[in-house]
Amino acid sequence: MKLHRRTLWTAALAIVLFSIPAMADNVVTDFDHSANFAEYHTYSWGHLHATDPLFEQRVREAVDQALQAKGLREVEAGGDLTVTAVAVKRNKTEYETFYGGLGPRWGWHGWGTGMATTTIDRIPVGTLVVDLYDSNSEHLVWRGEAHDQLSDQPEKDTKKLNKSVDKLFEKFPPRA
């Protein structure tokens, strides 16, 4: 019995340790290596869409704050950069199977008697994509994507949004 308990704890610890880096890597950025980011001083908003209309203003405020912290100034029209953003909420389906009994023999596809129970969870996941276009050439020069699990509390999701946007623009402007 001690051997099985130790094996279960080792497996659980491995799952936790290997899943932590995956959760931390929820932000990805890319940019046009030929773009000269030193030439960009102003920005204007283009299209902004969120599946939750109440969240659109929160996205705009978070991106504005991040860009202005990097020295860019918002202008109503004709900025050096045009900002677009899309925030989407969807449900990710996860299946968990638990096998009955942890007896001394192997069961079919797991330990125990072979009896299995599968549960299906729908986990809300938010994705934010922010694009920066060179307004003169209309070419995409920078893209940031953030993914995170959402809650049922808008305050928590707003905090996650702000952290994700800060992380998106952490290394902005990129060094060519």
C-alpha positions as CSV (number, residue, x, y, z in Angstrom):
1,M,0.0,0.0,0.0
2,K,2.9,2.4,0.8
3,L,4.4,1.8,-2.7
4,H,1.1,2.8,-4.4
5,R,0.6,5.9,-2.2
6,R,4.2,7.0,-2.9
7,T,3.7,6.4,-6.6
8,L,0.5,8.5,-6.6
9,W,2.2,11.3,-4.8
10,T,5.1,11.3,-7.1
11,A,2.8,11.3,-10.2
12,A,0.7,14.2,-8.7
13,L,3.9,16.2,-7.9
14,A,5.2,15.7,-11.5
15,I,1.9,16.8,-13.0
16,V,1.9,20.0,-10.9
17,L,5.5,20.8,-11.6
18,F,5.2,20.3,-15.3
19,S,2.0,22.3,-15.6
20,I,3.3,25.4,-13.9
21,P,5.5,26.5,-16.8
22,A,2.6,26.0,-19.2
23,M,0.4,28.3,-17.1
24,A,3.1,30.9,-17.0
25,D,3.6,31.0,-20.7
26,N,0.2,32.6,-21.5
27,V,1.7,35.6,-23.4
28,V,3.3,35.6,-26.8
29,T,4.6,38.5,-28.8
30,D,6.0,38.9,-32.3
31,F,7.1,41.8,-34.5
32,D,8.3,42.9,-37.9
33,H,12.1,42.9,-37.5
34,S,12.5,45.5,-40.3
35,A,10.2,48.0,-38.5
36,N,11.9,51.0,-36.9
37,F,10.0,51.4,-33.6
38,A,12.0,54.5,-32.8
39,E,9.9,56.3,-35.4
40,Y,6.6,55.7,-33.6
41,H,5.6,58.3,-31.2
42,T,1.8,58.4,-31.4
43,Y,-1.1,55.9,-31.8
44,S,-4.7,55.9,-32.7
45,W,-7.3,53.3,-32.1
46,G,-8.7,51.2,-34.9
47,H,-11.1,48.3,-34.3
48,L,-11.7,47.1,-30.8
49,H,-14.0,44.1,-30.1
50,A,-14.8,42.0,-27.1
51,T,-17.4,39.2,-26.7
52,D,-18.4,41.0,-23.5
53,P,-19.2,44.6,-24.4
54,L,-18.5,45.8,-20.9
55,F,-14.9,44.5,-21.2
56,E,-14.1,46.6,-24.3
57,Q,-13.5,49.7,-22.2
58,R,-11.3,47.7,-19.8
59,V,-9.2,46.4,-22.7
60,R,-8.8,49.9,-24.1
61,E,-7.8,51.4,-20.7
62,A,-5.3,48.7,-20.1
63,V,-3.7,49.0,-23.5
64,D,-3.7,52.8,-23.3
65,Q,-1.9,52.7,-20.0
66,A,0.7,50.2,-21.3
67,L,1.4,52.2,-24.5
68,Q,1.6,55.6,-22.6
69,A,3.9,54.1,-20.1
70,K,6.2,53.3,-23.0
71,G,6.2,56.9,-24.1
72,L,3.6,56.8,-26.9
73,R,0.9,59.4,-27.0
74,E,-2.7,58.8,-28.1
75,V,-4.2,61.0,-30.8
76,E,-7.7,60.8,-32.0
77,A,-6.8,60.1,-35.6
78,G,-3.6,59.8,-37.8
79,G,-1.3,58.3,-35.2
80,D,2.0,56.7,-36.3
81,L,0.5,53.4,-35.1
82,T,-3.0,52.1,-35.4
83,V,-4.1,49.8,-32.5
84,T,-6.6,47.0,-32.9
85,A,-7.7,44.5,-30.2
86,V,-9.9,41.5,-30.0
87,A,-10.9,39.9,-26.7
88,V,-12.7,36.6,-26.9
89,K,-14.1,34.3,-24.2
90,R,-14.6,30.7,-24.9
91,N,-15.0,27.5,-23.0
92,K,-12.2,24.9,-23.0
93,T,-13.4,21.4,-22.4
94,E,-11.4,19.2,-20.1
95,Y,-12.0,15.5,-19.5
96,E,-10.9,13.9,-16.3
97,T,-11.1,10.1,-15.8
98,F,-10.8,8.5,-12.3
99,Y,-10.3,4.8,-12.0
100,G,-12.1,2.9,-9.2
101,G,-10.0,1.2,-6.6
102,L,-6.3,1.1,-6.2
103,G,-6.0,-2.6,-5.6
104,P,-2.8,-4.7,-6.0
105,R,-3.6,-5.6,-9.6
106,W,-3.7,-3.6,-12.8
107,G,-7.1,-2.9,-14.3
108,W,-7.9,-2.0,-17.9
109,H,-6.4,1.4,-18.7
110,G,-5.4,2.1,-15.1
111,W,-5.1,0.7,-11.6
112,G,-7.8,-1.1,-9.8
113,T,-11.0,-2.9,-10.9
114,G,-11.3,-1.2,-14.3
115,M,-14.3,0.9,-13.3
116,A,-13.9,4.5,-14.5
117,T,-15.7,7.7,-14.0
118,T,-15.2,10.5,-16.5
119,T,-16.2,14.1,-15.7
120,I,-16.4,16.9,-18.3
121,D,-15.5,20.4,-17.2
122,R,-16.0,23.6,-19.3
123,I,-13.4,26.1,-18.3
124,P,-13.8,29.7,-19.4
125,V,-10.7,30.9,-21.2
126,G,-10.0,34.5,-22.4
127,T,-7.9,35.4,-25.3
128,L,-6.7,38.9,-26.1
129,V,-5.0,39.8,-29.3
130,V,-3.5,43.3,-29.7
131,D,-2.1,44.3,-33.1
132,L,-0.1,47.5,-33.9
133,Y,-0.1,48.6,-37.5
134,D,2.2,51.2,-39.2
135,S,-0.5,53.7,-40.1
136,N,1.3,54.9,-43.3
137,S,2.1,51.5,-44.8
138,E,-0.9,49.7,-43.1
139,H,1.4,46.7,-42.4
140,L,1.3,44.8,-39.1
141,V,4.5,45.7,-37.1
142,W,3.7,44.1,-33.7
143,R,1.3,41.4,-32.3
144,G,0.7,40.3,-28.8
145,E,-1.5,37.4,-27.6
146,A,-2.5,36.6,-24.1
147,H,-4.5,33.6,-22.9
148,D,-5.7,33.0,-19.3
149,Q,-8.4,31.1,-17.5
150,L,-11.3,33.4,-16.5
151,S,-13.4,33.4,-13.4
152,D,-17.0,34.3,-12.7
153,Q,-15.9,37.6,-11.1
154,P,-15.4,40.6,-13.4
155,E,-13.0,42.2,-10.8
156,K,-10.7,39.2,-10.9
157,D,-10.8,39.1,-14.7
158,T,-9.9,42.8,-14.9
159,K,-6.9,42.2,-12.7
160,K,-5.8,39.3,-14.9
161,L,-6.4,41.5,-18.0
162,N,-4.1,44.2,-16.6
163,K,-1.4,41.8,-15.6
164,S,-1.6,40.2,-19.1
165,V,-1.4,43.5,-20.9
166,D,1.6,44.6,-18.7
167,K,3.3,41.3,-19.6
168,L,2.5,41.8,-23.3
169,F,4.2,45.2,-23.4
170,E,7.0,44.3,-21.0
171,K,9.6,44.2,-23.8
172,F,8.0,46.8,-26.0
173,P,9.3,48.5,-28.1
174,P,11.3,45.5,-29.3
175,R,14.9,45.7,-30.1
176,A,15.6,44.8,-33.8
